[in-house]
Amino acid sequence: MRCVRGRTEWTGIVRPEIAAVLWDFGGVITSSPFEAFNRYEASRGLPRDSIRRINAADPDRNAWARLERSEIDADTFDALFAEEAAAQGYQIAGRDVLSLLAGDIRPAMVAALDMLKDAGFRLGCITNNAKVGRGAGMSADPEKAAAVAAILARFEHVIESAKVGVRKPDPKIYRMMCDALGVAPEACVYLDDLGINCKPAAAMGMAAIKVTSEAQALADLARLTGLEFPGFSAKVQTQAL
């Protein structure tokens, strides 16, 4: 894959010029809540990734999915998640999980947003979240919530699963963003830290970047957009979804 006069060749196919960059929030612009999950598990003597395994069971109808679509409130989630955890042999309260959701802001990612905006790229954010804490970032800290709000203000359009009742990886939520921005999927880059959320974007024709680190994500983004983000050079190989 390489940039060719405003177009990008992707696995032998010439893509149209990239017009928009679409972002997940948690795990991309902020650190992943999975890191907080793992610290919690270690502190409680639980197997690593226990919380992720609970959330992976019946992924479209479990407590986590229903909370992100605002079908249940935080109190109901607390009880239902505890039941789902118990079914797998763990004692974990849902309220404990909710307290771990707000990650730390990654300054390099925020700087990349500003560079992209200055270069004329359209910016959108598609985030699975819940009506807990303060704002889209679900933080209990008012200062962090204000910082998140300032970041989200950089986007032309933000779609929150908790507000629209649709969550990734439902293809509908990606189409909603394309319609809102008035761009074709083939003219979009999409970044997410979960492969399951990248796959629908890629199937629609977007150039999907699975984020495993800031360095990897910004290097891949540099290669797709032609921008040079300070400290991050374009990579040769892509990340598998």
Secondary structure, DSSP 8 states (H G I E B T S, - for coil): -EEETTEEEETTEEE----EEEE-SBTTTB--HHHHHHHHHHHHT--TTHHHHHHHSSTTTSHHHHHHTTSS-HHHHHHHHHHHHHHTT----HHHHHTT----B-HHHHHHHHHHHHTT-EEEEEE---S-SBTTTTBS-HHHHHHHHHHHTTSSEEEEHHHHS--TT-HHHHHHHHHHHT--GGGEEEEES-HHHHHHHHHHT-EEEE-S-HHHHHHHHHHHH---BTTB---SS----
